[in-house]
Amino acid sequence: MDHRVACYAGPGILPVIREEGFSFHRVRWMWGAAGGPKWLVLYGMDRALCQEWLPQRRTPLNVVGSSIGSWRFAAYCRRNPLDALESFLEAYLAQSYSSRPTAAEVSRVLGQVLDRLVPQAAVREIVDHPLVRLHVATTRGRGLVASRRRPLLSLGLGLAYGINALSRKGLLKFFERVYFCHSQSELPQCLDNGAFPLKTVSLTGSNARAALLASGSIPLLMEGVDAIPGAPPGPYWDGGLLDYHLTVPVPVGPEEVVFYPHYTDRLVPGWFDKRFAHRRPDLRAMKNLFLVVPSRSFVESLPYGRIPDRQDFWTFAGNDAERLAFWKTVLQRSRDMGKAFMDLAGSSVLRHQVRPLEEFFQGARQAL
């Protein structure tokens, strides 16, 4: 039994996996969470999937990503996904900022990362991919969160945080869920995830890069993305504000799988919910979920006993070399984890190692 990964399955797919094992061919949907540098622990998984699984894919795969999750999946949609992933990683590691970066500076630097991931000449590869259908989660600012003035935007975010503490539905006053969807998307047009109706916009050659940048644009840290072609007017922000650990109800057959390689042992509905242990995602989306996360023992074995996160830019301020040494160690270990999962998925051991999804939520409650 490999202890580097933990696997959980919802009640609709658990009996099938225990009887027949896990098959990538059953996967109809994949989810990718927001989380900035936390994705680095999943790099090995992404690499293995791009190298070993995607080239064999013969049926459509819907991928839904929020923030960094949408960027990872943009690599999946490139003609050579492994090369795209490596270019993305190289640019991501090369990020460098002044001692007090402005929102404009952060947007510019991450825009350069996006240029490596999706150069203008490669946009059509993503929007026209015949099998991998990209969905990019964003949020459109409303009220004060639509302001270009930093003090008003700060006030709006503070009010949003306070109202969310009382009721998540209160965020409707500040944000609208907007997904940019592949032309052959199978996502329901009437999707409502926890009282947040979904507005869909077609993902096109003229808006794909703007949508991807918006999906990762954290208010105050970055600038909002305005005037996205084909989308309603207003500033667009990070999709993680409403869909942090993205879990949306999607159509699946009785033995089809929603595959979710995730980086932590908790599922948080929205960015503002991180401090509220009782907030759980919409369980209607979980019936056919197959969730794979790094085990706690694996995470504890990493330097500093944790995975990378955005705070590292401040923790290692002025010492990029130490930060990169940490990140590169995690990247190397993530390749071991990715290989471990691929070996596990190709063996009969997974049938005995997979656990009910409810145990994942129980473990999250105990940890908190």
C-alpha positions in Angstrom: 0.0 0.0 0.0 1.4 3.4 -1.0 1.1 6.1 1.7 2.0 9.1 -0.4 -1.6 9.6 -1.7 -5.1 9.2 -0.2 -8.0 8.3 -2.4 -11.7 8.9 -1.7 -14.8 8.1 -3.7 -18.4 9.2 -3.5 -21.2 6.7 -3.0 -22.1 6.6 -6.7 -18.7 5.4 -7.9 -17.2 3.7 -4.8 -18.7 0.3 -5.4 -17.5 0.3 -9.0 -13.9 1.2 -8.0 -13.9 -1.4 -5.3 -15.1 -4.0 -7.8 -13.2 -3.0 -10.9 -10.6 -0.5 -9.9 -10.2 3.0 -11.3 -10.2 3.6 -15.0 -9.3 6.9 -16.6 -11.7 6.1 -19.4 -14.6 6.5 -17.0 -13.6 10.1 -16.3 -15.9 12.6 -17.9 -15.1 15.7 -15.8 -12.0 17.0 -13.9 -12.0 19.8 -11.3 -9.1 22.1 -10.6 -9.0 24.3 -7.4 -7.7 27.8 -6.9 -4.7 28.1 -4.5 -1.7 29.8 -6.2 1.6 28.0 -5.4 -0.3 25.2 -3.7 -0.6 23.7 -7.2 3.1 22.8 -7.1 2.5 19.7 -5.1 0.2 18.5 -7.9 2.8 19.2 -10.6 3.8 15.5 -10.6 0.2 14.4 -11.0 -0.3 16.9 -13.9 2.9 15.8 -15.5 2.0 12.1 -15.4 -1.5 12.7 -16.7 -0.3 14.9 -19.6 2.4 12.4 -20.5 0.6 9.1 -20.0 -3.2 9.6 -20.0 -4.1 12.5 -22.3 -2.4 11.1 -25.4 -4.6 8.0 -25.1 -7.8 10.0 -24.6 -10.4 9.3 -27.3 -13.6 10.7 -25.7 -14.4 14.2 -24.6 -13.1 15.4 -21.2 -14.6 18.4 -19.6 -12.2 20.3 -17.3 -13.4 23.1 -15.0 -10.7 25.2 -13.3 -10.7 28.1 -10.9 -7.7 30.5 -10.8 -4.5 28.3 -10.9 -6.7 25.3 -11.7 -7.8 26.9 -15.0 -4.2 27.6 -15.8 -3.2 24.0 -15.2 -6.0 22.8 -17.4 -5.0 25.3 -20.2 -1.8 23.3 -20.4 -3.9 20.1 -20.8 -5.6 21.7 -23.8 -2.4 22.5 -25.7 -1.3 20.4 -28.7 1.6 19.2 -26.7 0.3 19.3 -23.1 3.6 18.1 -21.4 5.7 20.8 -23.1 3.1 23.4 -22.2 3.1 22.3 -18.6 6.9 22.5 -18.5 6.9 26.0 -20.0 4.3 27.1 -17.5 6.3 25.7 -14.6 9.5 27.4 -15.8 7.7 30.8 -16.1 5.9 30.3 -12.8 9.2 29.7 -10.9 10.8 32.7 -12.6 8.3 35.1 -10.9 10.1 38.0 -9.2 8.8 41.1 -7.6 10.0 44.4 -6.1 10.0 44.7 -2.3 6.5 46.4 -2.4 4.8 45.3 -5.6 1.8 47.2 -6.9 -1.3 45.5 -8.3 -0.2 46.6 -11.7 3.2 44.9 -11.2 1.7 41.6 -10.1 -0.7 41.6 -13.0 2.1 42.3 -15.4 4.4 39.6 -14.0 1.6 36.9 -14.0 0.6 38.1 -17.5 4.1 37.2 -18.6 3.6 33.7 -17.0 0.4 33.4 -19.0 2.3 34.4 -22.2 4.5 31.3 -21.7 1.5 29.1 -21.0 -0.7 30.3 -23.8 1.1 32.4 -26.4 -1.2 34.3 -28.7 -0.4 31.8 -31.5 -1.6 28.9 -29.3 -5.0 30.3 -28.3 -6.9 28.4 -31.0 -5.4 25.1 -29.6 -7.3 25.7 -26.4 -10.6 27.0 -27.6 -10.9 24.5 -30.5 -9.5 21.4 -28.7 -11.6 18.5 -30.0 -11.5 16.5 -26.8 -10.4 18.6 -23.8 -13.1 21.2 -23.2 -11.9 24.0 -21.0 -14.2 25.9 -18.5 -12.6 29.0 -16.8 -14.3 30.1 -13.6 -14.3 33.9 -12.8 -16.3 36.3 -10.7 -17.6 39.6 -11.9 -17.5 42.4 -9.4 -20.6 44.2 -8.3 -21.2 47.3 -6.3 -18.1 48.4 -4.4 -16.2 45.4 -5.7 -16.6 46.8 -9.2 -14.8 50.0 -8.2 -11.5 51.0 -9.7 -10.7 53.0 -6.6 -8.6 51.0 -4.1 -10.2 52.4 -0.9 -13.7 51.6 -2.2 -12.6 48.1 -3.3 -11.1 47.5 0.1 -14.3 48.5 1.8 -16.3 46.3 -0.5 -14.2 43.3 0.2 -14.4 43.9 3.9 -18.2 44.1 3.8 -18.3 41.0 1.7 -16.2 39.1 4.3 -18.5 40.3 7.1 -21.7 39.4 5.2 -20.4 36.0 4.2 -19.8 35.3 7.9 -23.5 35.6 8.4 -24.7 34.0 5.1 -22.8 32.9 2.0 -25.7 34.0 -0.1 -24.9 37.6 0.9 -22.0 37.5 -1.5 -24.5 37.9 -4.4 -24.5 41.6 -3.6 -20.8 41.7 -4.5 -20.1 39.0 -7.0 -21.6 37.2 -10.0 -20.3 33.8 -11.1 -19.2 33.8 -14.7 -17.7 30.8 -16.5 -16.1 31.0 -19.9 -16.9 27.7 -21.5 -15.7 25.6 -24.5 -18.1 25.8 -27.4 -19.1 22.1 -26.8 -19.4 22.5 -23.1 -21.7 20.0 -21.3 -22.1 22.3 -18.2 -25.8 23.0 -17.5 -26.7 26.5 -18.4 -28.9 26.7 -15.3 -26.3 25.7 -12.8 -26.8 27.1 -9.4 -24.1 26.3 -6.9 -25.2 27.2 -3.4 -27.5 30.1 -4.5 -25.0 31.5 -7.0 -26.6 31.4 -10.5 -24.1 30.8 -13.3 -23.6 33.2 -16.2 -21.9 31.4 -19.1 -19.8 33.1 -21.8 -18.4 31.3 -24.8 -14.6 30.8 -24.6 -13.2 32.2 -27.9 -9.9 33.2 -29.4 -10.6 36.8 -28.5 -11.3 36.3 -24.8 -9.5 33.1 -23.7 -6.3 34.8 -22.4 -8.3 37.6 -20.7 -10.5 35.0 -19.1 -7.5 33.0 -17.8 -5.9 36.1 -16.4 -9.1 37.2 -14.7 -9.6 33.8 -13.2 -6.4 34.3 -11.2 -6.7 38.0 -10.5 -7.0 38.5 -6.7 -8.5 41.8 -5.7 -6.1 44.3 -4.3 -3.1 42.0 -5.0 -3.8 42.3 -8.8 -5.9 44.5 -11.1 -9.3 43.4 -12.3 -9.6 42.5 -15.9 -12.0 44.7 -17.8 -13.7 44.7 -21.2 -13.5 41.0 -21.9 -14.9 40.4 -25.4 -18.3 38.7 -25.3 -18.8 39.2 -21.6 -20.9 41.6 -19.6 -19.1 44.8 -18.6 -17.2 45.2 -15.4 -14.0 44.0 -13.7 -13.5 40.3 -13.5 -11.7 38.7 -10.6 -10.4 35.4 -9.3 -12.8 32.5 -9.7 -11.8 31.3 -6.2 -13.7 34.1 -4.6 -16.9 32.0 -5.1 -15.4 28.7 -6.2 -12.2 28.3 -4.2 -12.0 24.5 -4.0 -14.2 24.2 -7.1 -17.0 21.7 -6.7 -19.9 22.2 -9.1 -22.8 19.9 -10.0 -22.1 18.3 -13.4 -23.9 15.7 -15.5 -22.5 12.2 -15.2 -23.7 8.7 -16.1 -24.1 6.1 -13.3 -20.5 4.8 -13.7 -18.8 8.0 -14.9 -16.3 9.8 -12.8 -15.6 13.3 -11.7 -11.8 13.2 -11.1 -10.3 15.7 -8.6 -6.6 15.7 -7.9 -6.5 18.1 -5.0 -3.7 19.5 -2.8 -5.2 19.4 0.7 -7.4 17.5 3.0 -10.3 20.0 3.0 -12.8 21.3 0.5 -13.7 24.9 1.0 -16.6 26.4 -1.0 -15.3 30.0 -1.4 -12.3 32.0 -0.6 -14.2 33.9 2.2 -15.1 30.5 3.8 -11.5 29.5 4.7 -12.0 30.4 8.4 -15.4 28.7 8.7 -14.9 25.0 9.4 -18.6 24.2 9.1 -18.8 25.4 5.5 -18.9 22.5 3.1 -19.4 22.3 -0.7 -22.6 21.3 -2.4 -22.9 17.6 -1.7 -25.0 17.1 -4.8 -21.8 17.3 -6.8 -20.1 14.6 -4.9 -21.9 11.4 -5.8 -19.5 10.3 -8.5 -16.4 12.2 -7.2 -13.0 10.5 -7.1 -10.7 12.6 -5.0 -7.0 12.2 -4.7 -4.9 14.2 -2.2 -1.4 14.1 -0.8 -1.5 12.0 2.4 -0.9 13.9 5.7 2.3 11.8 6.2 3.5 12.9 2.7 2.9 16.6 3.5 4.5 16.3 6.9 7.6 14.9 5.2 8.1 18.0 3.0 10.4 20.8 4.0 8.7 22.9 6.8 6.1 20.2 6.9 3.8 21.9 4.5 3.1 22.5 0.8 4.0 25.9 -0.8 1.5 28.7 -0.6 1.2 32.4 -1.6 2.5 33.5 1.7 5.9 32.2 0.7 6.5 35.4 -1.3 6.4 37.3 2.1 8.0 34.5 4.2 11.0 34.4 2.0 11.0 38.1 1.0 14.4 39.1 -0.2 15.5 35.5 -0.4 14.1 34.0 -3.6 16.8 31.4 -3.6 15.6 29.8 -0.4 12.0 30.0 -1.6 12.9 28.3 -4.9 14.9 25.6 -3.1 11.8 24.8 -1.1 9.5 24.8 -4.1 11.9 22.7 -6.2 12.1 20.1 -3.5 8.3 19.9 -3.4 8.3 19.6 -7.2 10.7 16.7 -7.1 8.7 15.0 -4.4 5.5 15.7 -6.3 6.8 13.6 -9.2 7.2 10.7 -6.8 3.6 11.2 -5.7 2.4 11.4 -9.3 4.2 8.2 -10.2 2.8 6.5 -7.1 -0.7 7.4 -8.1 -0.3 6.2 -11.6 1.1 2.9 -10.4 -1.7 2.6 -7.9 -4.3 3.3 -10.5 -2.9 0.6 -12.7 -3.0 -2.0 -10.0 -5.6 -3.9 -8.0 -4.3 -2.3 -4.7 -6.5 0.8 -5.3 -9.6 -1.2 -4.9 -8.7 -1.9 -1.3 -7.1 1.5 -0.6 -10.0 3.8 -1.7 -12.1 5.1 1.1 -15.6 6.5 1.3 -15.7 10.3 0.6 -17.5 10.8 3.9 -14.3 9.8 5.7 -12.5 12.7 4.0 -15.0 15.1 5.5 -14.8 13.5 8.9 -11.0 13.8 8.8 -11.2 17.4 7.8 -13.5 18.2 10.8 -11.1 16.4 13.1 -8.1 18.4 11.8 -9.9 21.6 12.3 
